[in-house]
């Protein structure tokens, strides 16, 4: 039949009428009308050995006539490759429904990070700029936001992966089409499920052989004389079982802190000097004006603002402590940016109070309060921790009595505050209880001599014990 069609097509017959008559000859005897359809760009095969018909979009009724209107834009009938090839217009088009969520720029000094956790699941609805994941760097935790409002179709990265700025981690469907809930795959099923035996007879044979195999060791064990376990030598260490240990990978922030502190010990010639401060007058100042201070400025008056002002005064009197070594040069800074060490659940961070020499007590307390909240909830930015010319660490809030803080590179010194303890002190020849605090200054002895360090620490002591010196500049 196909040979007849080819000869008549080659002879100039009507392609539509020939196809019509040919399909009528192969009409099935059953009178039930059946239809077959294909959609979009699917393939439909006609005859053995023929190529496929592309983009077929209309019904072919077996048992009825086929006219030229049932096939749109029949372009050619040739004998080159196959008896019949039909092309029609494509009814599908590419859409811009899917968008990618990528890791944002994390800072000039940060090249990669760790995908800490996903805040959403596949199938969840997200709004534009809503965080869907968190990337942990060696300095801060950065949110990956959704670029468009829609539904999360899938994740293309896993928690714990190392990602760089621009790395795609998720696909967002703006219309929500094609999103299916996550179902555990066959590979994720527990491997403990052993395959069942294919035949009941095999199971019976295994059950019969199992007691015989296990009976021999039991009999041998009963015949063996019971001997007490050997006593452990007194010199052998008794290690705890592995079941009582947990192994947790270090966070990027913790690894960064460890690296910087070790580099500090390897680079600086660190030396610490100590002094003690009578906190009586500063505590009285706070007690007398705390209510009026809160009413006017909206923040509480703490001890940190007094120590920051004292440190500013000390750095202005001893500018070498605010300097830093750079190769064979010494860089003197004409500004004072005080870094405040803040302990967070993820590690130690040091937000910076910019231009502290231009700030009063209220400005300092407001800035410390704002930075501490951001550091605790993880929303602090890299710019808020960059730089800093001098660091203050207050271990006294945790009850530390005395410590030797480690320099925060590339700075040259760090001041350590400690807890306030009532101790007997000699005042005007009398022994009286006084609230005392030990303070420590760790400095780079390559740059700072003991004289400058002691003078700086004595200036801290003088200003804290008598805050009126700040007003009189003496």
VENFENDA-V993736 format. One line per field, one symbol per residue. psi: psi as a letter, one per 20 degrees, with the letter a starting at -180 (. if undefined). burial: 1 if it has 9 or more other ideal C-beta (glycine too) atoms within 8 Angstrom, else 0. Layout:
# VENFENDA-V993736
psi=???
burial=???
This chain:
# VENFENDA-V993736
psi=ghhggghhghijrphghghghghhhkpqhpippqqpqqqdkrqpporpiqrqpqlpjrqooojrqorhiipplohqorjghrgpppqrppjqqprkhpqporprpiqhjphrrpngqpirqpiqpqrpjppirpppajgrppqoqphrpbpogrpjrqpiqpqrpippiqppohijqjpqqppprhhiqpiioqqqqhphhhghhghhhghhhihghgghhhhppopqqppqqhippoqqqhijqpopqqrhghhgggghhhhghhgqnpqqqrrqpojghhhhgghhjhghgghgijqqoahhhhhghhhgghhhhmihhjrqpndjrpoppjrooppoppprhiapqnqpoplhijqagggghggggghhghhgjjjqrhhiiqbpiqqppnihhjjphprnqpqoqkriqpppqaqppoqpqooljqoqpqoqppqqoproihhprhghgggghhhggggghniihhhil.
burial=000011011000001101110110000000000000010100010000010011111001111001000010010000000111111100000000011111100110010011110100011001000011111110111101111001111010100000110011111111000010000000000000000000000110010000000000000000000000000000000000000000000011111111011011100101111111111111101100110011000010101111111111111111111111100000001001111111010110111110110010110111111011011001010101100111111111000100001111101111111111000010000000011111111111101100011111111111111010110000
